[in-house]
């Protein structure tokens, strides 16, 4: 894929449909028909966010209330759900909470997979939004503060050098197509690669390049796997906190830019929510 242009709607339209990875699964008939096939607008939205810093501005923006009765998820897990009504949408924002031993945000693919599965089972969402921060590659046109809508997702640290298992490890799949949303919000578009490490080893770099990724994170492909498994459409909104192929250390640049970039992320997610209200899936 060529580097994303400022007009993401044109970039998305120009992408050749034949580039769909073999591992991707075609949408179910219900998804293709839109909103259960009855023309019903999107009603329940599930936002999956890995970090509290990324989540709280949206909690405040949409005046969401924390679920304190503990009945939604299994007893003992640290997962947190905020919920509320905004315009014509029931919004559920779920983050994996703090690690029970170390007290840090439960980032990474394992927590993301578990909380996505449990949330889908409990809430039956019409659409998932995985929102978060990401590293970007200047070689692909990314800059700190850019917000992307991922067109494709894949893993870069599941290396299984056996025929067919190698494709399973990469887990490449297309995200839910939203051409009208892209055109309206003028977001950048790029491929997302996911791994469980913040830094990038040479083997990871080679895999990321093979994935043709513009951005990298620690959750997206895991959320996509579960959403695909349970036939729930999902989109991925990622804001760039650090330039992976830049001069600054990733951890330093990430912490330096986290607060400011989170503001850009939350503005973009708010615009997505506003666009969703009153529309069915086929109108996105």
C-alpha positions, 0 to 999 in steps of 0.5 A: 500500500502506498503511504496514506494521503491526507484525503483518506476517502480517496486513498480507501477508494483507490485500494484494490479489492484484490489485495484482501489477505487470504486469511481474511474472512468474508462478512457474514450475511447479517453484516453485509445486509447491515444492522441485522438485515432489518435496516435498524440503525447502530444501537450498541457501541463497544469501545475497547481501550487499553489505557486509563489515560486514553479512556477517561477523556471519553468517559467525561465527554460522553458522561459515562457512568462506571459499572460498580455492581460487578455483575457484567464480568467474572468475579475478580477480574480488574476490567472496568466498564463505563456506560451511558446514552449519547444521542441514539447510541448506547455506549459501552467503554471497556478497558482491562483495568490495572494489573492486580499485582503491579498496578499498571494498565493491563496492556497487550494482546492477552488482556485485549482478547479476553476483555473483547470476548467477555464484552461481546458476550455480555453486551452484544454490540452492533459495532466495536471501536478499538481506540488507542495510541500507536507508533508510526513509521515516518517512512510510510508518512506518519507523524506524531499526532496523526490519527489513522483508521486502520484498513488492515490488521496483522500480528508481527511477533507470532512467527511460525515458520511452517506452511499455513501456520505462518499465515495463521500466526500473521493473522492478516485480516481486513477491517470493517469498511467505512468509506463514508466515515472516512470521507466525512472525517478525512482521517488518514488510513493505513495498515496496523501491525500488532505485537506484545512489545513496545520496542522493535527487534530486527525480526519484528521490524522485518515482519512489520515491513512484510505487513506493509504497516504504517502504524504498530500497537499492542492490541488491535489484531487481537481485538480484530481476531475476537471480533471476527470470530464472533462476527462483530464488525470492528473499526480501529482508530489509532493516534500516533504517539511516537515515530518508531523509525525516528531518532528518539527512543520509543519509550521516551517519545511515547511518554512525552506525547501521550497526553497531547496525542490522547486529546487528538485520539479522543476528538477523533473518536468523538467525531466517529461516534457523532457520525455513527448516531442514527446510521446503520452499518451499510451507511458507514 
